[in-house]
Amino acid sequence: MIEQASLVIGEGNWAVKSDSLLGYKINGGKYYPREMSVVRSTTGTRINEDGLVELVPYNLAQYSQDLSNAAYTKAQYGTGTISVTPNYGIAPDGTLTADRVQMTQGDFASELFQRPNTTASQTYTVSFWAKSLSGTPTLYTNFNLGYFNSVTFTSEWVRYEYTYTADATSTATGFNLITFTSLSGTSASADILVWGVQHVEGSSALDYLPTTDRLDVARIDYSSGSGALLVEPQRSNRLLYSEQFDISSYWGVNAGVTISSNVAISPSGILNADRYIESTPNNNAYQLAINSSGTFSASIYVKKASSSNIGFGAVSAGFSGGMSVKFNLDNQTFDTPINYGNFTSITSSYEALDNGWYRITLSGTTLTSDSYYFVIGSLQDTTYTANTYIWGAQFEVGSYQTSYIPTTSASVTRNIDLISKTGISSLIGQTEGTMFVQVGQFPKESSGRVLAISDGTLNNYIVIIKNSVNNNFGVYVMNGGVLQFIYLGVGSFPNDSKIAVAYANNNYAIYVNGTQVYSNATASVPTCSNIYIGQRENGSGTVSMGGSVKTAVLWKERLTNDQLATLTTI
């Protein structure tokens, strides 16, 4: 059936780049791209194929194949010169995307550099491909404005890499990609090709990932074991230095607590997790995070060091209000959350990662506006101490935790994920058709949209939605501003549910997980030209799914009921 589809997104075939997600059509066994629009305007994180928390994109360098871009500073000192000609030569991947860099030494130096945001004491690896167009010039890579690493270029493509630790002065971290300086004393000029600049966290180079401005990159998440498109609302991590609990100017620490920094491999696969030792009960580490009332979610990654229990929560000054909970790392159970007052609807949950790490979450609602602290430790529970690894703390406004948002000296906001394609009436059945979606993570957002086709208004659409009335899936159909029908599912459906809506004039059918759950013989078909994944059916970008999608497919034909049953069977 997939080969007859007009548009397929996912189905285990994921390809992403800046601003787009590649859907496809299969014809004669060949894949033809159908590019989807992606808008987020910020980076984000995901769980990658190796089960690690990863930045998206993980390449911190902007415009990795365009050194002529203003993201790279071309500095000329004294009589030194530098020029960049884009797309001058054939790159290692066979495309005409390698840039020519011409430099003269003059009486001092010329430099080509970029300053990605880095974290003090964090380890980074820079890599790039280069080869000489003339001779074997010796140039330098210059890190933290203090160390010169000699590089001799040959006539063959070589991937060069260098690992460094960012210093404590944020303005001095980053890298000078190429420095041609009077320190070389070997050449008066250099003429080289450069391609594929990459700057990543950690002590080794990763598979090369091309970038432009690093924005609007779809996140394919593997937290469920297979790839799914992550679609989340806008959220902010209100905590500062979310991975550096030893920074005393932001994290308060009681006398009975010791923080040892960068002593364990974190969920990101990097040696940047801290150890939290609470030698006497009723002590903690804490940070002021929110000054308001509302619904909050606190989360942190934890791993056993030598003790089984770790507590955390959100409390106001003097414990006049707040919530906390204790998590047992041996059997993955929570004690009953403690309510210190003013909180309602307190829930706790955890997510298991690889290598003994867990992300534990505590959510609750307070009607009292106050100064609320994110707190790690036993709080007022005097029955245990803690000796655990910790990493990636997050305090966000909302009834559930979203993907991790790393911070340093300022709060960070990850914008809403907007996935759509407009102007595709030729791919959408106008008189009959079929919509199919396999959900990865069940939508967490109230009334979260899953999959919609429409004309970009609220007058014509077919939408699969999370029904907030009974926490189930629903289907709404509107034609010419007239509601055709609303189907509200019953019972409950798990993650990985498969839903299909087949439509034709006076002939609708809805199948869920292999079973027909609804039919309608009176509804008409709206005219639609756009598709939206995880966002509102008019493309307003105000309502998110708060979950993930493994596959979304459109057919221009109404599949038969037997085909629908086969398609949706788990």
N, C-alpha and C positions, 0 to 999 in steps of 0.2 A: 504493500500500500504506500509506503514511503516514496517509492519511485514515481508515483502519480501525484504527489503533493506539489503545490506551487511554491511553497516556502517551508523550509525546515530550519529550526534553530535548536542546536544542541544535538540530542540523540547520540551523545558521546563524541561528537565532532565539534570541538571548540577552537576558534581562532579569534584573537583579539589584537587590536592595535589602538593607538590614540584615536579617540572620537568614534570608533566603530566596533561593532561585533559582527562577524561574518556569518550570516545565515547562508543557506544554499538551496539549490534545486538539483536533483539528480536526473540526468538524461542519458540513457544508453551507458550507464555505469560511470559517467563522468560527473564531476561536481562543478556546478556553476555558481559563483558567489552572488549572494544577495546581501548587501551591506546594510546593517541596522545602525541607527544613530544612537550614540551613548553620550549622555551628559551627566556629569557630577561636579566637574570643576575643582575637585580636590582629590588627593590620594586617598587610599583606604587600605584595609588589610583583608586577608582571606586565609583559609587553611589550604596549603598547597598539596600537591600530590604526595609529598613525603610526610604529611601530617604536621607541618610546621606553620606557625603564624608568619605571614610574609606580607611585606608592603606591596601594593599594586600601584604603579609598577615598581619592582625592586631596584631597577637601575635609577640611581639618584641623579645621574647626569642628564641634563636637558639637551635636546637636539643632537643625539649621539652620532648622527651621520651628516651633520651640517655644521662644520666648525666655522663657517662664515657667519653664522647667526650671532646676534648680539649677546646671546647667553655666554659666549666666549669672549673674554677680553683679550685684545691684541695690544700688548704693552711694548712700547719702543723707548729705550733709554739711551741717551747720548745719540750716537750716530747709528745705532742698531736699527734694523728694519724687519718687518714681518708682514706677509700678505697671505691670504687664503683664497684659493679658487675652488668653488664647490663643483662636485660631479666631474672631476677632471680625468679620473682613471677607473679601471675595473677593480672592484672591491673583491675581498675573499669569497663573497657569496655569488660572484659572477655578474653583479649589477654595476651600472655606471654611477656609483655613489661615493667613490673614494675622493677625498679632498686633497688638493695640492697645497702644501705649506712651504713657503719660501722664506728663509730667514738669513739675515747677515748679522755678523757679530758686532761690527763697528768697534767703538772704544769701550763699550760696556756690555749691554745685554738686550735681548728682546725676548718676550714671553707670550705664551698662549695659555690662558687659564680660565677656570670656572670655579665658583664658590657654592657648591651645594650645602644645604643646612646639615650640620653634623652635631653630634653630641660629645661633649668633653669626655675623655677616657675611653671612648668607644673605638673599636678596631674597624678599619675600612680597607677595602681592596680596590685599587684602580687598575683598569686594564684597557688596552687599545691595540689595534693592528697597525703596523706601519712598515714601509719599505722605502729605500732610497731610490730616487730617480737619477742621482749623479753621485758617484763616489761612495764612501762609507763614513758619513759624518758622525761625530760624537756629540750628542746633546744630553740634556739632563731632564729628569722629572724632579719636581721640587715640592715637598710636602710640608705643611705647617710653616711655610716661609723660613725654613731653617736647614733642611736636609736635602742635599743634591745627590740624586741617584743617576750614575752614568749609564747611558744607553748608546750603543753603537749600531746604526742602522745598516742593513745590507740590501741587496737587490731583490731579496725574497720577502714575501709577507711573513711576519712574525707577530704573534700576540704577546705583547709585553705586559707585565703586571707587577704591582708593587703594593705591599701591605703597610699600613701605618696606623698609629693611634692618634686620634684628634686631641689637641691640647686644650687647656682650660679657657682660652680666650676665644670666644665664638667668632670674632672677626678674623682670626688668624687660621681657623681650620679650613679644610678644603684642599685643593691641589692645583699646582701649576702643571698642566699636562706636559708642556714642552718648554724648556728654558734653553736658550742659546746664549751663553755667557762667556765673558772673558776668562772665566775659570777653566774653560776647556783647553785653550791654547793649541788646538789641533786643526781647526778649519776656520776659514773666513766667511763661509756661507754654507747653507744647507738647502736642499731641494728634495722633499720627501712627500709620500702619500700617506694619509692617516685615515682610518675608518673604525667605526664601532667602539666609541668611547663608552666605558662603563665604570660606575662608581657604586659599590655595594657594601652593605654592612657585613662584617665578618672577615675572617683571615684567609679566604680563598676566593678566586674569581668564580662567578657563576656562569651558566649558559648565557650567551649574549642576548639581551633584550633591547631592541631598538626603541628610541623614544623621540618625541617632538617636545611638547611642553609638559609632558608627564601627566596631563589632565585627561579626564573623560575616558578612562580605561575600564572596561567591564571586568568584573571580578568573578572568576570561575572558582567556586569553593568546593573543597573535597572533604568537608567535615563529616559527611555521611558515607564516605568511601568512594563515591563516584562524583564526577563533575556536575555542578549545578550553578546556574546564574544567580548570584546573590543580588537581591533588590531590597534596599533598606531605606528608611526615612532619614532625614537629617538629624544628626545627634552631635553633641559636644561632650568631650571628656573634660570635666571641670577640675580634675586633679592636675597638678603640675609635677614635672619630673616623675612620670608614672612608672619609670623603671629604675629610678635612682633614689632608693629609700634612705641612703646615707647622707643626703644633702640636708643638713640640719636647719638651714634657713627656710626650708619648705616643709620638711617632715619633722614634727616634734617626736621625741623619743623619751619615754620614762626611764628612770635610773635603772630599773630592772630589765631593760631591753638592750641587746647588742645587735647592730646591723653590720654584717660583713659584705662588702660589695664585690660583684663580679666573680663569684666563686663556683658557679654551676652553669651548665648549659641550659639556657632558657627554652621556652616553647618556640622561639625563633631559630633555634639551632646555633646560637651564638653564646659565647661565654660572657653573659651579662646579667645573670640572675643573682639576687642577693640572698643571704641567709639571715633569717629572723630567729633570734634566740631570746626567749623570755624566761629568765632564770628564776623569777618568783612570780606567783600568780597575781592577777589583777593589775597587769602592766600592759602597755601598748605603744604603738607608733600611730601617729594621727596627722591629719591635715584638714584645715578648713576648706570646704569645697563649695557649698551652696548656701546662700542667704535668702531663703524663700520658703514657701509652702508648696505642696504638690506631690506628685508621684515620682519617686526616685528609684533607681536601680544601681546598686553597688556591686562590683565584681572584681576578682583578683585571681591570678593563676597561682596555684600552690602545689608543692611537691614535698613528700616526706624526706626529712633529713634523718632525725633520730626519734622524733616524737610523732604520735599518731594524730593529734588534734591541733586544729587551728581555728581561732575565732575571728570574726570581723563584723563590722556593722556601720551604722550611721547614727550618731548621737549628737544632741545639742549640748551646749555648754552646761556643766553641772548635772548632766543626765536628766534634765527636766523633760526631755522627750527623746525618742530614738528607738532603734531596733538593732538586735545583734543575733548571731547564730554561731554554733560550733559545728565544725565539719570533721568527721572521722576519716582519715586518709586510708586506714586499713580496710574498712568495709564500705566506704563511700555512703555514709549516712549522716544526716543532720539531726542534731537535737531540736526540740521544739524551739522556734525562734522566740527570743525574749522581747517583749514590748515594754519600753521604759515610759510609755505614755505618749499620747497624741498621734500614734500611728495606727492605721487600719490596713486590712488587706495585705498582710505580710506573707510573702512566699519565698521559698528558697529552692535553688536548683543547681545542678552541676553538669558540666560537659567534660567527658574524658578525652584527653589527648594521648599521644604516645609517650613512652618513657616515664610513666608515673605522674605526669602533670594533669591537674584538674583545674578547670575554670569554675569557680564557685560564685554564685550570684544570690543577692538578697534584695528583694523589691518590696516597697511599701508606700503608703500614702499618708501624708500628714496635712492637717488643715491649719496648723499653726506655723506662721512664718517665723523662722528662727535661723540662727547660724548653725549649720549642721556639718559635723566633722566626719570624714571617712576614717574609720578606726580599725587597725589590725591588732589583735591580741585578745586576751581572755576577758577584758572589760571587768564586769563585776562578778564573774564566775571565778571562784577561788579554788576550783577542784582540779585544775591542770595548769601546766606550763606548756610552752611550745618551742620546738626546734625544727623549723621547716624552711624550705626555699620559697621565695616569693618573687613575683614578676608581674608587670602589666596590670597595675591597678586602674580602675575606671569608676567614675561617679557621673551618672548621666540622668537627665530628666526623662522619665518614661517608665512604663509599667513592665518592661522587659529589657534585658541587656542585648546590645547589638555588637557587631564585630569590634574588636579592640581598636582603639584610637590612641596611638602613642603620643606623648607630650614631653616637652622639656620646660622652658621657662614661661610658656603661655598656654592657656586653654586652646584646644584644637577642635575645630568643627569639621565633620565629614558631611558633605551635602547629600541630598537625596539622590538615589540612582534613578535615572530616567532613560528607559529603553524603548525606542519606537522606530517606526518607519512610516513616513507619510507619502502620499501620492502613488500608492500601489494598487489602484483599483483593478489593474490587470491581473494581479495575483490573488484577489479576493473574489470569491463567487458572488455575483450580484443578484442572481435569481435563486441560486442554490449553492450550498457549500458545507464544509465541515471545519470546526475548530477543535484542536486537541491540545491538552497540556498534561504533562506529568509533573506534579509538584515535588520538589525536593524537601524543603522545610515547610511545614504547614504555616500559612500566614499568621503572624502574631498581631499585626495591626488591625484594629477594629475597622470593619468594612474595607479591608485591604483588597484592592483589585489584583487579580491574577493575570487574566488575559482578556483583551478587548479588541474588537474591530469597530470602527465608527467612521463618520465623516469629519471628525474633529469638533463636533458639537455634542450637546446633550439631547439632540433631537433624533439622531439615528445611530443606534449601536446595538451590539450583542456583547455582553460582558459576563465573564465568570468571576465571581466575587466571594470573599469570605462573608458569610452572613453573620452579623454581630448579634442577631437575636438568639441563635442557638449554637453559635461557634461552629457552623458548618459551611459548606459551599452553597452558593446560590447562583442563579442565572437570571439576568434581566434582559429583556428585549424591548427596544423602543424604535418605532418607525414613524417618521414625520411628526415627532412630538407626541405621539399616541402610544401609551404603554400597551404592548402586546401581551406580555405575561411576566410574572415573577415566579420563579421556582425557588423554594427554600428547602434545602436538604434536611433530612432527619437523621438521627443517629450520629455517629462520629466517624471520621475518616482519618486514617493515619498519614504520616509522611509517606511520600512516594505514591500517593493516590493518582490515578489516571482518570481524566475527565474528558468527555467528548460531547460537543454540541453539534448535531447535524440539523441543517435547516433547508427548507424549501417552502414555497407558499402553501400554507395550511398543512405543513408536514414537518414538524419539529420532533426531535428525539434527543434525550440526554441520557448518557451512559456513564456510570461511575464504577470503576473496578470490575468490569465485566458484566454489570447488571444494568438493565434499563430502569431508570428511576423516575422518568417523566416523559410524556409525549403531549403534543398539542396540535390539533387539527384545524385551528382557526387563525393562527398568527401569521402575519405577513412578514416580508423580508425587507430590512432597511438597506439603503444604498450606502456602502462603506468604501473608504479609500485609504484608511490608515490602520495600523496595528500598534497596540501598546502592551508592553509586558510589565506587570507589577505597578502600573500607575493608572490614574483616572482616565476614563474613556474619552474625555475631551482633550486629553493631553495637557491639562493645566499643571500637572506636577505637584499637586497638593496632597494627594493621598497615595501612600506607598503600600506595597504588599507586606513588607516586613517578613520576608521569607526567601525562598529560592525556587527556581524552575529548572528542571532537568531537560525538558523537551517541550517545544511549542511548534505546532504544525498547522498549516492551512491547506485545505483542498478546495478546488473550485467546483467540486461535485458533492452532492449529499451522499455519503457512504451508506451502504445498506445496513440494516440493523445487525445482520450477522457480522459484517465487517466491523461495526462499532463494538460489538461484544468482544471480538478477537483483539481489536486495537487496545481496549482498556483493561483486558485481563492482566492481572499482576502475576 
